[in-house]
Amino acid sequence: MRKINKLFIMSILASATMMSCSEDSLDPTLAVNKSVETSINTEEDLQGILLGMYNRLTSTQYYGRDIIIYGDSRSDNAFSNGNSGRFVTVSTMAMTETDGQATGTWTQIYEVIASANIVIGAEVTGDETTINHIKGQAYAVRALAHFDALRLYGQQHVQSGGLSALGVPYVTEFKGENLLPARNTVGEVKALMEEDFATALSLMSASLNDPSKQYITTHAVNGLWSRVEIYFGDYQKALTAAAAVVNSNQFSIVPAGDFVASWSTDGAVNSIFELAVNNNDNLGINGLANIYRGNTYGDIQAYDAFANIFDAGDIRGSAEMIDVDGAGNLRNIGKYPSATFDDNISIIRYEEVVLNYAEALQNTGGNGLVFLNSVATNRNALPYATASQANIMLERRKELAFEGFRFDDLARSQMDIPFLDPNQAGPAYGSYNYAFPIPAVETNANSNMVQNFGYSN
């Protein structure tokens, strides 16, 4: 996305209160409600709504901070020390149905979905190829947003629920006929995400891929699709999607000497899709940089033992990436480093796709060792002797730390959470708190919404 001022976007999509995915919540803004009826007529109008969709992804409650923090603060990587009172209930897995973060992220995800559905459903005039490319991006973002909702609120890892468990509502129309949607099963959500990714690829044109990497591209669609299939262990589909990115020869693994700098470089050689941020359009102290370090917030602290997973010389374990602060706390200092909070937010990097490819190869009769070691050796780490699942998971932990992946990797491996904080053991796999609660505002507003196991309505 181009670096646009939030005031411009807000003039197009002024936020309205959205408390559920019932009728009111399917209307993302009063302004949009009017413009859907009268003002979305051209590809330029459609592009404006698309920009608003991307802007919503950068919200504090979504990729601007919270969903990334959720993945590491519930794992053996990091925890909330409660310095400013943020993420404590998330980190200790002690949320309730009135938890503000469960509510905020649910609301924001469905706002993004609503914006995507406006783009998808709009009938506009202009260049058909360009319009299809715009709509393809919206299909891909709709799939991504439903995946993010599913991995937080779905019951797939509660009591070993699997594909038949309750997932989340898959909303495909803006203010459609079904204004009180029930929850789809996990398997239904998976199938609908796959359908949206396939539709995105059928509509988009590689020749229109934006070189800034701030819009969804055909490569980003395949990369995100591989992420979804790896999560579900559907390795043949993951292999196909990841191979499309690897074989495109459009990206490369950042070498060790450039790794630190890559985190403050927009559109780096390993970036597949990132969200635009600049010093006039950012979340300030409410963003990622400040929650990982600093005296004002600094709530997310790495476990001391985390530093021990790195080989000597591994750039990811160096003082440029993780270091002890003045109070003796181990911190992520290398990712999202800017003191002016203007680092673009990485959504998918090439290294993740390479690791997806290695895992998919290894689980479909191939050998992922070359691809696994291509990441490790570019970090000055020792190469692995085998591409075992344990080694792949270890390398993912090293490479993707503080980017929001670790909890999901533990959950999809059916592992217990080792600890919730330095003094408290975590829950066993299958426990109710492997899923967030459905927000009470949602269950109260939507009579078809079923609360998650272990939480009260």
KOLDOMAR-364020 format. One record per residue (C-alpha): residue number from 1; x, y, z. Coordinates in steps of 0.2 Angstrom, whole numbers. Layout:
  nr  east north    up
 NUM     X     Y     Z
...
END
This chain:
  nr  east north    up
   1     0     0     0
   2     6    17    -4
   3    11    28    11
   4    -5    37    13
   5   -11    49    26
   6   -23    41    38
   7   -34    57    38
   8   -37    53    19
   9   -42    36    22
  10   -53    41    37
  11   -62    53    26
  12   -67    38    15
  13   -69    26    29
  14   -74    35    45
  15   -75    22    59
  16   -92    17    66
  17   -94     7    82
  18   -94   -11    77
  19   -98   -23    91
  20  -103   -39    82
  21  -104   -47    65
  22  -122   -45    66
  23  -131   -32    55
  24  -123   -17    63
  25  -106   -24    62
  26  -107   -29    44
  27  -108   -10    41
  28   -90    -5    43
  29   -94    14    42
  30  -108    26    40
  31   -98    34    25
  32   -96    17    17
  33  -115    13    19
  34  -119    28     9
  35  -105    26    -4
  36  -110     8    -7
  37  -127    14   -14
  38  -121    29   -23
  39  -102    32   -25
  40   -93    16   -30
  41   -94    18   -48
  42   -76    18   -55
  43   -60     8   -53
  44   -53    24   -44
  45   -68    23   -31
  46   -64     4   -29
  47   -46     8   -26
  48   -51    20   -12
  49   -60     6    -3
  50   -46    -6    -6
  51   -34     7     3
  52   -46     8    17
  53   -46   -11    19
  54   -27   -11    19
  55   -27     3    32
  56   -38    -7    44
  57   -25   -21    43
  58   -13    -9    52
  59   -24    -6    67
  60   -17    -9    84
  61   -30   -23    87
  62   -24   -32    71
  63    -7   -32    62
  64    -2   -16    70
  65     2   -25    86
  66   -10   -37    94
  67   -11   -52    83
  68     8   -53    82
  69    10   -51   100
  70    -3   -65   104
  71     7   -78    95
  72    23   -75   105
  73    16   -70   122
  74     7   -87   124
  75    23   -97   120
  76    40  -102   126
  77    47   -87   118
  78    40   -72   128
  79    27   -67   141
  80    19   -51   147
  81    28   -44   162
  82    13   -32   165
  83    23   -17   164
  84     9    -6   158
  85    -5   -19   161
  86    -6   -25   143
  87    -7   -43   137
  88    -7   -50   154
  89   -23   -60   152
  90   -17   -66   135
  91     0   -71   141
  92    -7   -81   156
  93   -21   -88   145
  94   -34   -82   158
  95   -46   -72   146
  96   -64   -70   149
  97   -78   -67   137
  98   -77   -48   141
  99   -59   -47   138
 100   -55   -31   128
 101   -42   -38   117
 102   -53   -53   112
 103   -66   -41   108
 104   -55   -28    99
 105   -47   -40    88
 106   -63   -49    83
 107   -71   -33    79
 108   -56   -27    68
 109   -55   -43    59
 110   -73   -42    54
 111   -71   -24    49
 112   -57   -29    37
 113   -69   -43    30
 114   -83   -30    28
 115   -71   -19    18
 116   -65   -34     7
 117   -83   -39     4
 118   -88   -21    -2
 119   -73   -22   -15
 120   -78   -39   -20
 121   -97   -35   -22
 122   -95   -18   -31
 123  -100   -16   -49
 124   -89    -3   -57
 125   -84     3   -74
 126   -66     4   -80
 127   -52    -7   -86
 128   -58   -25   -82
 129   -40   -32   -79
 130   -36   -18   -66
 131   -53   -20   -58
 132   -51   -39   -57
 133   -33   -37   -50
 134   -41   -26   -36
 135   -55   -38   -32
 136   -42   -52   -32
 137   -33   -43   -18
 138   -49   -42    -8
 139   -52   -61   -10
 140   -35   -64    -3
 141   -37   -52    12
 142   -54   -60    15
 143   -46   -77    16
 144   -31   -71    27
 145   -43   -62    39
 146   -54   -77    41
 147   -39   -88    44
 148   -33   -76    58
 149   -50   -76    66
 150   -50   -95    65
 151   -33   -98    73
 152   -38   -87    87
 153   -56   -91    90
 154   -58  -108    82
 155   -60  -124    92
 156   -48  -135    81
 157   -36  -137    96
 158   -48  -138   110
 159   -52  -156   115
 160   -44  -161    99
 161   -58  -154    89
 162   -50  -154    72
 163   -60  -150    56
 164   -77  -154    63
 165   -76  -142    77
 166   -83  -125    78
 167   -74  -112    68
 168   -79   -94    64
 169   -93   -86    53
 170   -86   -85    35
 171   -94   -69    29
 172   -95   -67    11
 173  -107   -52     8
 174  -107   -34    14
 175  -124   -33    23
 176  -131   -48    14
 177  -146   -58    19
 178  -138   -68    33
 179  -136   -54    46
 180  -134   -66    61
 181  -122   -78    55
 182  -118   -95    64
 183  -101  -102    65
 184   -95  -113    51
 185   -85  -128    55
 186   -66  -127    54
 187   -67  -138    39
 188   -79  -127    30
 189   -68  -112    34
 190   -53  -120    27
 191   -62  -125    11
 192   -69  -107     9
 193   -52   -99    12
 194   -45  -111    -2
 195   -59  -105   -13
 196   -55   -87   -10
 197   -36   -89   -13
 198   -40   -99   -29
 199   -52   -85   -35
 200   -39   -72   -31
 201   -26   -80   -42
 202   -39   -82   -56
 203   -43   -63   -56
 204   -25   -56   -53
 205   -12   -52   -66
 206     6   -54   -62
 207    10   -40   -73
 208     0   -28   -61
 209     9   -34   -46
 210    15   -18   -36
 211    34   -18   -34
 212    33    -9   -17
 213    26   -25    -9
 214    13   -15     0
 215    -1   -23    -9
 216    -6   -41   -11
 217     3   -49   -26
 218     0   -66   -34
 219    16   -71   -25
 220     8   -65    -8
 221    -7   -75   -12
 222     3   -91   -14
 223    14   -87     1
 224    -1   -85    12
 225   -10  -100     5
 226     5  -110    10
 227     4  -103    27
 228   -14  -109    29
 229   -10  -127    22
 230     5  -129    33
 231    -6  -124    48
 232   -18  -138    44
 233    -5  -151    39
 234   -11  -152    21
 235     6  -154    14
 236     3  -157    -4
 237    -7  -141    -6
 238     6  -132     5
 239    20  -139    -7
 240    11  -132   -23
 241     8  -115   -15
 242    25  -113    -8
 243    33  -120   -24
 244    25  -106   -34
 245    34   -93   -24
 246    51  -102   -23
 247    51  -105   -42
 248    46   -87   -46
 249    64   -82   -42
 250    58   -65   -37
 251    64   -66   -19
 252    79   -71    -9
 253    84   -75     8
 254    93   -60    17
 255   111   -65    21
 256   117   -64    38
 257   126   -47    35
 258   110   -39    30
 259    98   -47    42
 260    98   -33    55
 261    96   -19    42
 262    82   -28    33
 263    71   -25    48
 264    72    -6    44
 265    72    -8    25
 266    55    -6    16
 267    53   -18     2
 268    68   -28     6
 269    73   -43    -5
 270    65   -55     6
 271    49   -46     8
 272    33   -53     0
 273    20   -42     7
 274    21   -29    20
 275    10   -15    27
 276    15     3    24
 277    19    14    39
 278    28    31    39
 279    33    44    52
 280    17    53    49
 281     5    38    48
 282     9    26    62
 283     3    19    78
 284    16    28    89
 285    19    22   106
 286     4     9   103
 287    14     0    90
 288    25   -15    90
 289    42    -6    94
 290    36     1   110
 291    27   -15   117
 292    43   -25   114
 293    55   -13   123
 294    55     4   131
 295    51    11   148
 296    33    17   144
 297    26     0   139
 298    39   -14   136
 299    27   -27   142
 300    33   -41   131
 301    49   -49   138
 302    58   -64   131
 303    62   -78   143
 304    80   -79   148
 305    81   -97   141
 306    76   -91   124
 307    94   -85   121
 308   100  -102   122
 309    92  -109   107
 310   104  -100    95
 311   121  -107    89
 312   136   -96    93
 313   138   -84    78
 314   119   -85    73
 315   115   -67    69
 316    97   -70    76
 317   105   -73    94
 318   116   -58    93
 319   115   -42   104
 320   109   -33    88
 321    93   -44    88
 322    90   -49   107
 323    98   -41   121
 324    97   -37   140
 325    90   -20   145
 326    95   -10   159
 327    84   -19   171
 328    91   -36   166
 329    76   -41   155
 330    79   -50   138
 331    71   -40   124
 332    68   -41   106
 333    77   -26    99
 334    80   -31    81
 335    63   -33    74
 336    52   -18    72
 337    66    -7    78
 338    62    11    74
 339    62    24    88
 340    50    34    76
 341    38    19    74
 342    39    20    55
 343    45     2    50
 344    33    -6    38
 345    25   -21    46
 346    30   -37    38
 347    16   -49    34
 348    25   -63    25
 349    43   -65    22
 350    52   -76     9
 351    61   -86    23
 352    44   -92    30
 353    39   -98    13
 354    56  -107    11
 355    53  -116    28
 356    35  -120    23
 357    42  -128     7
 358    55  -138    17
 359    41  -144    29
 360    30  -149    15
 361    43  -157     5
 362    48  -167    20
 363    30  -173    23
 364    26  -178     5
 365    41  -190     2
 366    54  -177    -3
 367    69  -170     6
 368    68  -153    13
 369    86  -152    20
 370    93  -140     7
 371    79  -128    10
 372    80  -129    28
 373    99  -126    28
 374    97  -112    16
 375    89  -102    30
 376   101  -108    44
 377   117  -105    35
 378   112   -88    29
 379   111   -84    48
 380   128   -90    52
 381   120  -105    61
 382   126  -123    60
 383   118  -133    46
 384   106  -147    51
 385   110  -165    48
 386    92  -170    44
 387    76  -161    40
 388    66  -169    54
 389    50  -161    60
 390    59  -156    76
 391    73  -147    67
 392    60  -138    55
 393    51  -132    71
 394    67  -127    79
 395    72  -117    64
 396    55  -109    63
 397    56  -104    81
 398    73   -96    78
 399    69   -87    61
 400    51   -82    65
 401    52   -77    83
 402    42   -61    89
 403    32   -62    72
 404    17   -71    80
 405    20   -89    74
 406    26   -99    89
 407     9  -102    98
 408     2  -109    82
 409    17  -120    79
 410    15  -127    96
 411    -4  -130    94
 412    -3  -138    77
 413    11  -149    84
 414    -2  -154    98
 415    11  -148   111
 416     8  -142   128
 417    12  -124   132
 418    28  -125   142
 419    24  -111   154
 420    14   -95   155
 421    26   -84   164
 422    43   -88   173
 423    34   -96   188
 424    19  -104   181
 425    17  -120   170
 426     5  -119   155
 427   -10  -129   150
 428   -10  -146   141
 429   -14  -147   123
 430   -33  -148   121
 431   -37  -136   135
 432   -51  -124   133
 433   -40  -109   133
 434   -31  -114   117
 435   -44  -103   110
 436   -49   -86   114
 437   -67   -83   120
 438   -80   -77   108
 439   -83   -59   114
 440   -99   -57   125
 441  -104   -42   114
 442  -105   -54    99
 443  -114   -68   108
 444  -126   -55   116
 445  -130   -47    99
 446  -131   -63    88
 447  -143   -77    94
 448  -134   -89    82
 449  -117   -87    90
 450  -111  -101   101
 451   -98   -98   114
 452   -82  -108   115
 453   -80  -122   127
 454   -75  -117   144
 455   -81   -99   143
 456   -98   -93   149
 457  -111   -84   139
END
